[in-house]
Structures are given as C-alpha cells and as structure tokens.
C-alpha cells in the first residue's frame, strides 16, 4: 500500500522540464511504491504544455491545483505556493515536499521521514536569516513558545551552530492532525501568514517559509527530525568529486545540472525511455539541460 506522497509545485512552463526530471528520478529510485503529485496554482494550470501533460501521464503523476487567489500574504510571495500545496488533502499519511530544481540520486530514507507527528528537513547551508539567537525571540515569544533548547549545525562553510533553520527545498511531514485538529501544513501556513502580517522582523523575503517552519513545528507539537545533508545536497560551488551517499541533489540551475554526471545520466534515461516517434521532440524540450561538448 502506498503511504508516501512526493509533492512539488509547477508554477508556469519554466518549471515543467525540471519537474519532469524530478519525477523521473523519483520513479527510478522508488518505483510505483509512492504517490507523486504535481501541484499548480489554479490561475495558470491551463497554460501547461501538452508535452508536460504527456510526461506526467507517462510517469503516473497526478496533476492537481490549489487556490492562490487570496493567499493572505502581506505582499506577493510566490515562495508561499509550496505551503499552499502542502495544505492540500492527500490519501497518504506522510508527504515529502521537494523543490522542482532537485533530483533523487538514490532512495530517500523514508523509514526516517515516515514517523508519526514528525517533520523532517535538512539544515540550511549558510545563515541566510536568524544567525543570532535574539533574531528568533520575537517569533517564539509572539506564540508564547520558549526558544528551542537545542541548536542545529549548518551544512556549508564553517558549519556554524544556530537555532533550528532549514532549507525549504525538502520538507517531509506526517499528515497526522495536531492537538488543535490541524494538520502540520495548516499550522505552517497560519504561522507564515502571522509572521508576515503581524511580527516586526526584517528581511522576511524570500526566507519567510524557512523562518516560519521551525516555529510551526513547535506550535504543532511535532517532533523535529534533522536529516543529513545528503537529503538536500546543493551542487552550488561543489568540487566534482562528490560523496556516494547523496540521496537528493539540489542543482538550483541548469548549468549545475549540465555539469553533473548523475544528472546527465538521468536525462539520458528519460530520452531512452521515450518512444522513437517522440524522441526528437523530447530531446528538443530538454535541450537546456543537456551537456554540450
């Protein structure tokens, strides 16, 4: 029985190729044992290309929409679409949100992620926000919560220790309702909106999702599970020799995808699995991600 949904957001055609490569990698490492759902804002799902629709059908991906007509942010915040998508109902007791600019290079450790009342993530690489403890005081105090007693260590540079702060590219969570009957994503959304509209802190954009995430975990009474960096491994400014333990590569942009052998092997597998009559069109569609000599 399927128990995990891998979910992501496709907000316009610019994300379609990335989403296709992501789902191909999920199927390669988890087969048909997981659900995959591609979420899109209701106001642009009709703009999706026929190629993308065909690819989602080929990989047995459900296309779904969410309402973003009045999301409630203080100002426009496209990053918030990930939280809106997470709030949508699903049939599985666990979900794993992924940014579209990621691929799986190995199976995720779902036995770690799939725990009741647990939220899993990988620490941010560098302190993009909240390096000082006092930065977090207005957030936790607003919700009458104590500051976390344990710090986490970031994954890049000097790997400094700081208050829990996670990269938003991968968030795994239990769908179990919290003490107030709310699912974790609903608590996350409420927390993010409150931070955005009611708490006076600087530099909320684009970090609002990451700023609100650890606070929402505390509000929901959920257990925080810190995953190793191999579940959200950034390819930005990395040496060519990479560890063998990487589960999820976060390539950020096509140039990093083109420079990575694992990414290129995935792309070639997508092409090789395409019917001969469609291969030329698919190769053209993927051209910005193909390594050129």
Secondary structure, DSSP 8 states (H G I E B T S, - for coil): ---EEEEEE--SGGGHHHHHHHHHHHHHHHTTSSEEEEEEETTTGGG--HHHHHHHHHTT-EEEEE--TT---SS--GGGHHHHHHTS--SSSEEEEE-SSEEESS---HHHH--TTEEEEEE-SS-SS--STHHHHHHHHHTT----SS-EE-SSTT--EES--EEEEEEEEE--B-TTS-BHHHHHHHHHHHHHHH---S--TTTHHHHHHHHHHHHTT-EEEE--GGGSEE-TT--S---TT-SEEE--SHHHHHT-HHHHHHHHHHHHTS-HHHHHHHHHHTGGGS---
